[in-house]
Amino acid sequence: MSEMKNLIEVQHLQQYFPAGGFGRRRRYVQAVDDVSFAIRKGETLGLVGESGCGKTTVGRTMLRLYEPTDGRIIYDGKTLFDSGRVPLQNEDGSVVLDDNGQPRLGQKTAVDMLPYRRKMQIVFQDPYASLNPRMTIGDIVGEPIDIHHLAANGKDRHERIIALLEKVGLNSEHANRYPHEFSGGQRQRVGIARALAVDPEFIVCDEPVSALDVSIQAQVVNMLEDLQNEMGLTYLFIAHDLSVVRHISNRIGVMYLGKMVELADSFELIAHSIHPYTRSLISAIPVADPVTARSSHRIVLQGDVPSPLNPPSGCRFRTRCPYASERCARETPELKEVTAGHWAACHNLDKVE
């Protein structure tokens, strides 16, 4: 893959949620802690890991659906959030000014973010809960068009809605129906049409196929790939299933308990993973051939995932890692480039078999 410009970048992203207590005894769920990566324009970055590892939180925080606790978010060279209090920029590169004419620092307000809402969209995981049951499909898909004033008149709005439905494999008669009249796969297509309504550049696909049957999963994933090729979209594809992620992603990042532990090209990660947690995930991928399945070695991790309220010191994976040492308890491993384009966070890579 040729070198391309980064469309979106997160640096040392941190997302803590308050979980009770006061003052010094206040507790926080450390959902995302010091995560950094970039997504190139036109590529798909897959994000995988166990439930509760922070995948969805990363995606929502990137879109500023959650306000970050710390770190920096950059979209197409423009800073959307910076805890370091640097001046923010408009789309044209000029500095954002406050009511007193002074540079605004730290983060864009909801009004400042409105132009970026058109460029950054999300497809939610649950196709049943993410659609308003009181609205017709036409109104659901048309709502973003109304908010961003993209239609010149009612006829133009209707034509846009029909074109969007046809783009995702539905037809004009579906516009007058309600969500409860559709299957899960059709509802997810409606969710994708809604995301496409504002002609975005970047879409967070938050486990868009996890609630669907396997055959429908393949249809939706293939449709997302076709849309990417047709519209030049950039994806953050979040999922549990490594086999699905491997199919659609150019690169894959692996998260564990709020940390990025490995990041590499899709083929490189599957064929030459180096972090013990990634190897365990890959060994759990089902194999269709029974002969191959019997001969394959399954890496079963011992123990449970620690609580993000009180994560282990040092390396967060050390309590389940067969290669953990005293250093792992003292020092948090940095995400370092082990080979060209292959990053991993582990003190004992030389010991991993």
C-alpha positions as a Python dict, from the first residue, in 0.01 Angstrom:
ca = {
    (1, 'M'): (0, 0, 0),
    (2, 'S'): (151, 335, -103),
    (3, 'E'): (216, 601, 157),
    (4, 'M'): (-91, 819, 205),
    (5, 'K'): (-180, 1122, 410),
    (6, 'N'): (-321, 1065, 759),
    (7, 'L'): (-688, 1161, 769),
    (8, 'I'): (-737, 1125, 1144),
    (9, 'E'): (-488, 1086, 1426),
    (10, 'V'): (-514, 1036, 1800),
    (11, 'Q'): (-220, 1100, 2032),
    (12, 'H'): (-206, 969, 2390),
    (13, 'L'): (-586, 947, 2401),
    (14, 'Q'): (-733, 896, 2745),
    (15, 'Q'): (-1094, 842, 2846),
    (16, 'Y'): (-1179, 800, 3216),
    (17, 'F'): (-1538, 778, 3339),
    (18, 'P'): (-1620, 878, 3700),
    (19, 'A'): (-1745, 582, 3905),
    (20, 'G'): (-1833, 724, 4246),
    (21, 'G'): (-1647, 860, 4544),
    (22, 'F'): (-1540, 1213, 4631),
    (23, 'G'): (-1217, 1408, 4642),
    (24, 'R'): (-910, 1188, 4666),
    (25, 'R'): (-1130, 880, 4696),
    (26, 'R'): (-1301, 947, 4365),
    (27, 'R'): (-1276, 642, 4140),
    (28, 'Y'): (-1257, 624, 3763),
    (29, 'V'): (-1315, 356, 3501),
    (30, 'Q'): (-998, 374, 3293),
    (31, 'A'): (-1168, 280, 2966),
    (32, 'V'): (-892, 413, 2736),
    (33, 'D'): (-543, 499, 2857),
    (34, 'D'): (-266, 648, 2642),
    (35, 'V'): (-373, 515, 2301),
    (36, 'S'): (-207, 657, 1987),
    (37, 'F'): (-255, 570, 1620),
    (38, 'A'): (-336, 727, 1283),
    (39, 'I'): (-568, 624, 999),
    (40, 'R'): (-462, 704, 645),
    (41, 'K'): (-706, 851, 397),
    (42, 'G'): (-891, 574, 213),
    (43, 'E'): (-782, 284, 434),
    (44, 'T'): (-961, 65, 687),
    (45, 'L'): (-811, 24, 1032),
    (46, 'G'): (-954, -273, 1222),
    (47, 'L'): (-972, -258, 1601),
    (48, 'V'): (-1014, -583, 1793),
    (49, 'G'): (-1006, -710, 2149),
    (50, 'E'): (-1220, -864, 2423),
    (51, 'S'): (-1543, -706, 2543),
    (52, 'G'): (-1465, -410, 2767),
    (53, 'C'): (-1119, -342, 2625),
    (54, 'G'): (-1216, 10, 2512),
    (55, 'K'): (-1267, -36, 2136),
    (56, 'T'): (-1605, 135, 2116),
    (57, 'T'): (-1495, 407, 2357),
    (58, 'V'): (-1202, 491, 2129),
    (59, 'G'): (-1435, 527, 1830),
    (60, 'R'): (-1690, 742, 2010),
    (61, 'T'): (-1422, 959, 2169),
    (62, 'M'): (-1261, 1020, 1829),
    (63, 'L'): (-1597, 1158, 1710),
    (64, 'R'): (-1629, 1366, 2030),
    (65, 'L'): (-1948, 1180, 2125),
    (66, 'Y'): (-1755, 1139, 2449),
    (67, 'E'): (-1541, 1431, 2564),
    (68, 'P'): (-1181, 1305, 2601),
    (69, 'T'): (-1014, 1313, 2940),
    (70, 'D'): (-672, 1377, 2790),
    (71, 'G'): (-476, 1356, 2467),
    (72, 'R'): (-512, 1505, 2123),
    (73, 'I'): (-742, 1441, 1824),
    (74, 'I'): (-642, 1571, 1480),
    (75, 'Y'): (-864, 1550, 1171),
    (76, 'D'): (-714, 1632, 832),
    (77, 'G'): (-448, 1845, 1000),
    (78, 'K'): (-698, 2038, 1217),
    (79, 'T'): (-702, 1993, 1595),
    (80, 'L'): (-1044, 1891, 1730),
    (81, 'F'): (-927, 1841, 2088),
    (82, 'D'): (-603, 1907, 2270),
    (83, 'S'): (-555, 1885, 2645),
    (84, 'G'): (-229, 2076, 2600),
    (85, 'R'): (-435, 2389, 2534),
    (86, 'V'): (-302, 2477, 2189),
    (87, 'P'): (-499, 2715, 1962),
    (88, 'L'): (-770, 2540, 1759),
    (89, 'Q'): (-808, 2579, 1383),
    (90, 'N'): (-1100, 2626, 1145),
    (91, 'E'): (-1141, 2420, 830),
    (92, 'D'): (-949, 2684, 631),
    (93, 'G'): (-655, 2669, 874),
    (94, 'S'): (-728, 2999, 1049),
    (95, 'V'): (-725, 3015, 1429),
    (96, 'V'): (-1060, 2979, 1609),
    (97, 'L'): (-1137, 3296, 1810),
    (98, 'D'): (-1356, 3331, 2119),
    (99, 'D'): (-1611, 3611, 2182),
    (100, 'N'): (-1331, 3845, 2289),
    (101, 'G'): (-1130, 3787, 1974),
    (102, 'Q'): (-872, 3572, 2150),
    (103, 'P'): (-753, 3230, 2026),
    (104, 'R'): (-974, 2951, 2163),
    (105, 'L'): (-775, 2680, 2333),
    (106, 'G'): (-830, 2315, 2416),
    (107, 'Q'): (-1136, 2186, 2235),
    (108, 'K'): (-1392, 2278, 1974),
    (109, 'T'): (-1744, 2355, 2095),
    (110, 'A'): (-2054, 2185, 1958),
    (111, 'V'): (-2098, 2473, 1711),
    (112, 'D'): (-1733, 2447, 1599),
    (113, 'M'): (-1774, 2073, 1550),
    (114, 'L'): (-2079, 2100, 1320),
    (115, 'P'): (-1879, 2107, 992),
    (116, 'Y'): (-1686, 1802, 1112),
    (117, 'R'): (-2006, 1614, 1195),
    (118, 'R'): (-2066, 1597, 820),
    (119, 'K'): (-1721, 1449, 763),
    (120, 'M'): (-1721, 1202, 1055),
    (121, 'Q'): (-2007, 955, 1099),
    (122, 'I'): (-2079, 632, 1287),
    (123, 'V'): (-2267, 308, 1221),
    (124, 'F'): (-2385, 176, 1558),
    (125, 'Q'): (-2360, -183, 1676),
    (126, 'D'): (-2725, -251, 1755),
    (127, 'P'): (-2951, -210, 1449),
    (128, 'Y'): (-3256, -246, 1674),
    (129, 'A'): (-3174, 25, 1930),
    (130, 'S'): (-3009, 278, 1699),
    (131, 'L'): (-3322, 357, 1491),
    (132, 'N'): (-3613, 563, 1625),
    (133, 'P'): (-3919, 332, 1617),
    (134, 'R'): (-4154, 633, 1577),
    (135, 'M'): (-3990, 757, 1257),
    (136, 'T'): (-4024, 618, 908),
    (137, 'I'): (-3711, 498, 730),
    (138, 'G'): (-3736, 801, 500),
    (139, 'D'): (-3734, 1041, 796),
    (140, 'I'): (-3449, 855, 967),
    (141, 'V'): (-3228, 879, 659),
    (142, 'G'): (-3349, 1233, 584),
    (143, 'E'): (-3283, 1375, 932),
    (144, 'P'): (-2908, 1437, 871),
    (145, 'I'): (-3001, 1603, 540),
    (146, 'D'): (-3236, 1837, 728),
    (147, 'I'): (-2986, 1916, 1005),
    (148, 'H'): (-2711, 2011, 761),
    (149, 'H'): (-2949, 2180, 510),
    (150, 'L'): (-2834, 1964, 219),
    (151, 'A'): (-3158, 1959, 21),
    (152, 'A'): (-3283, 2256, -181),
    (153, 'N'): (-3648, 2154, -149),
    (154, 'G'): (-3878, 1864, -62),
    (155, 'K'): (-3837, 1698, -399),
    (156, 'D'): (-3458, 1714, -376),
    (157, 'R'): (-3474, 1569, -23),
    (158, 'H'): (-3694, 1279, -137),
    (159, 'E'): (-3467, 1203, -432),
    (160, 'R'): (-3161, 1201, -204),
    (161, 'I'): (-3328, 960, 39),
    (162, 'I'): (-3432, 719, -238),
    (163, 'A'): (-3082, 730, -389),
    (164, 'L'): (-2928, 650, -48),
    (165, 'L'): (-3163, 358, 12),
    (166, 'E'): (-3084, 215, -331),
    (167, 'K'): (-2713, 258, -265),
    (168, 'V'): (-2739, 22, 35),
    (169, 'G'): (-2959, -236, -138),
    (170, 'L'): (-3307, -116, -39),
    (171, 'N'): (-3575, 40, -260),
    (172, 'S'): (-3808, 339, -269),
    (173, 'E'): (-4108, 163, -110),
    (174, 'H'): (-3904, 103, 206),
    (175, 'A'): (-3895, 478, 277),
    (176, 'N'): (-4252, 477, 413),
    (177, 'R'): (-4205, 180, 644),
    (178, 'Y'): (-4102, 173, 1012),
    (179, 'P'): (-3797, -1, 1166),
    (180, 'H'): (-3999, -284, 1322),
    (181, 'E'): (-4097, -399, 972),
    (182, 'F'): (-3737, -482, 881),
    (183, 'S'): (-3493, -762, 958),
    (184, 'G'): (-3166, -697, 1142),
    (185, 'G'): (-2965, -688, 822),
    (186, 'Q'): (-3205, -442, 660),
    (187, 'R'): (-3198, -218, 968),
    (188, 'Q'): (-2820, -210, 957),
    (189, 'R'): (-2842, -107, 592),
    (190, 'V'): (-3067, 180, 701),
    (191, 'G'): (-2806, 278, 961),
    (192, 'I'): (-2539, 281, 691),
    (193, 'A'): (-2762, 490, 461),
    (194, 'R'): (-2810, 741, 745),
    (195, 'A'): (-2433, 765, 792),
    (196, 'L'): (-2386, 822, 417),
    (197, 'A'): (-2656, 1091, 400),
    (198, 'V'): (-2412, 1377, 468),
    (199, 'D'): (-2145, 1248, 226),
    (200, 'P'): (-1884, 1177, 497),
    (201, 'E'): (-1513, 1106, 461),
    (202, 'F'): (-1463, 897, 776),
    (203, 'I'): (-1698, 638, 931),
    (204, 'V'): (-1661, 454, 1260),
    (205, 'C'): (-1814, 108, 1207),
    (206, 'D'): (-1886, 1, 1565),
    (207, 'E'): (-1929, -377, 1539),
    (208, 'P'): (-2176, -331, 1251),
    (209, 'V'): (-2216, -705, 1183),
    (210, 'S'): (-2191, -863, 1530),
    (211, 'A'): (-2571, -884, 1572),
    (212, 'L'): (-2629, -1035, 1226),
    (213, 'D'): (-2637, -1388, 1085),
    (214, 'V'): (-2316, -1505, 919),
    (215, 'S'): (-2456, -1489, 564),
    (216, 'I'): (-2587, -1137, 625),
    (217, 'Q'): (-2253, -1038, 778),
    (218, 'A'): (-2080, -1120, 448),
    (219, 'Q'): (-2332, -912, 251),
    (220, 'V'): (-2289, -608, 477),
    (221, 'V'): (-1908, -631, 483),
    (222, 'N'): (-1894, -661, 103),
    (223, 'M'): (-2129, -364, 72),
    (224, 'L'): (-1906, -155, 300),
    (225, 'E'): (-1606, -242, 81),
    (226, 'D'): (-1795, -145, -236),
    (227, 'L'): (-1903, 186, -80),
    (228, 'Q'): (-1545, 256, 25),
    (229, 'N'): (-1419, 204, -329),
    (230, 'E'): (-1702, 409, -479),
    (231, 'M'): (-1695, 703, -235),
    (232, 'G'): (-1333, 703, -116),
    (233, 'L'): (-1434, 640, 247),
    (234, 'T'): (-1202, 583, 541),
    (235, 'Y'): (-1312, 334, 810),
    (236, 'L'): (-1236, 251, 1169),
    (237, 'F'): (-1382, -101, 1181),
    (238, 'I'): (-1443, -225, 1536),
    (239, 'A'): (-1521, -594, 1590),
    (240, 'H'): (-1462, -904, 1800),
    (241, 'D'): (-1428, -1139, 1508),
    (242, 'L'): (-1072, -1138, 1375),
    (243, 'S'): (-1173, -1330, 1063),
    (244, 'V'): (-1414, -1049, 964),
    (245, 'V'): (-1162, -779, 1050),
    (246, 'R'): (-889, -956, 852),
    (247, 'H'): (-1114, -957, 544),
    (248, 'I'): (-1195, -584, 541),
    (249, 'S'): (-895, -415, 708),
    (250, 'N'): (-568, -284, 568),
    (251, 'R'): (-419, -268, 918),
    (252, 'I'): (-530, -412, 1252),
    (253, 'G'): (-485, -278, 1604),
    (254, 'V'): (-528, -502, 1909),
    (255, 'M'): (-648, -357, 2240),
    (256, 'Y'): (-639, -502, 2590),
    (257, 'L'): (-788, -328, 2895),
    (258, 'G'): (-768, 21, 2750),
    (259, 'K'): (-423, -14, 2593),
    (260, 'M'): (-308, -74, 2236),
    (261, 'V'): (-80, -381, 2254),
    (262, 'E'): (-9, -447, 1884),
    (263, 'L'): (-61, -272, 1552),
    (264, 'A'): (42, -398, 1208),
    (265, 'D'): (-59, -464, 850),
    (266, 'S'): (-352, -709, 835),
    (267, 'F'): (-159, -996, 677),
    (268, 'E'): (149, -930, 890),
    (269, 'L'): (-51, -935, 1214),
    (270, 'I'): (-230, -1262, 1136),
    (271, 'A'): (77, -1441, 997),
    (272, 'H'): (349, -1302, 1226),
    (273, 'S'): (186, -1173, 1545),
    (274, 'I'): (438, -1114, 1823),
    (275, 'H'): (238, -1009, 2130),
    (276, 'P'): (119, -1304, 2347),
    (277, 'Y'): (-233, -1161, 2373),
    (278, 'T'): (-265, -1125, 1994),
    (279, 'R'): (-143, -1482, 1948),
    (280, 'S'): (-412, -1603, 2186),
    (281, 'L'): (-683, -1418, 1990),
    (282, 'I'): (-560, -1558, 1658),
    (283, 'S'): (-551, -1913, 1793),
    (284, 'A'): (-922, -1880, 1877),
    (285, 'I'): (-1025, -1810, 1514),
    (286, 'P'): (-1246, -2104, 1402),
    (287, 'V'): (-1098, -2319, 1124),
    (288, 'A'): (-1338, -2469, 869),
    (289, 'D'): (-1114, -2768, 789),
    (290, 'P'): (-1154, -3031, 1069),
    (291, 'V'): (-812, -3183, 999),
    (292, 'T'): (-641, -2846, 1031),
    (293, 'A'): (-852, -2761, 1337),
    (294, 'R'): (-741, -3078, 1519),
    (295, 'S'): (-376, -3006, 1453),
    (296, 'S'): (-390, -2637, 1545),
    (297, 'H'): (-276, -2525, 1890),
    (298, 'R'): (-524, -2325, 2097),
    (299, 'I'): (-367, -2076, 2341),
    (300, 'V'): (-597, -2055, 2643),
    (301, 'L'): (-537, -1760, 2874),
    (302, 'Q'): (-563, -1822, 3247),
    (303, 'G'): (-763, -1600, 3480),
    (304, 'D'): (-1009, -1320, 3411),
    (305, 'V'): (-970, -974, 3265),
    (306, 'P'): (-889, -732, 3552),
    (307, 'S'): (-1128, -447, 3630),
    (308, 'P'): (-1063, -114, 3455),
    (309, 'L'): (-1148, 46, 3791),
    (310, 'N'): (-827, -95, 3932),
    (311, 'P'): (-599, -217, 3651),
    (312, 'P'): (-270, -394, 3732),
    (313, 'S'): (47, -189, 3764),
    (314, 'G'): (294, -191, 3477),
    (315, 'C'): (176, -409, 3190),
    (316, 'R'): (-199, -464, 3213),
    (317, 'F'): (-173, -805, 3049),
    (318, 'R'): (85, -939, 3297),
    (319, 'T'): (-171, -1110, 3525),
    (320, 'R'): (-262, -1347, 3239),
    (321, 'C'): (66, -1357, 3051),
    (322, 'P'): (281, -1675, 3065),
    (323, 'Y'): (596, -1468, 3001),
    (324, 'A'): (546, -1201, 3270),
    (325, 'S'): (850, -1092, 3470),
    (326, 'E'): (916, -854, 3760),
    (327, 'R'): (984, -576, 3513),
    (328, 'C'): (631, -617, 3376),
    (329, 'A'): (492, -523, 3720),
    (330, 'R'): (717, -217, 3750),
    (331, 'E'): (712, -63, 3402),
    (332, 'T'): (437, -2, 3149),
    (333, 'P'): (566, -121, 2809),
    (334, 'E'): (567, 137, 2531),
    (335, 'L'): (419, 70, 2190),
    (336, 'K'): (737, 43, 1981),
    (337, 'E'): (805, -33, 1617),
    (338, 'V'): (958, -384, 1621),
    (339, 'T'): (982, -419, 1243),
    (340, 'A'): (877, -179, 966),
    (341, 'G'): (511, -91, 1028),
    (342, 'H'): (473, -353, 1304),
    (343, 'W'): (425, -209, 1653),
    (344, 'A'): (399, -395, 1983),
    (345, 'A'): (398, -317, 2355),
    (346, 'C'): (580, -595, 2544),
    (347, 'H'): (897, -623, 2754),
    (348, 'N'): (955, -990, 2670),
    (349, 'L'): (910, -1026, 2295),
    (350, 'D'): (1231, -1228, 2278),
    (351, 'K'): (1073, -1493, 2502),
    (352, 'V'): (744, -1527, 2310),
    (353, 'E'): (743, -1854, 2118),
}
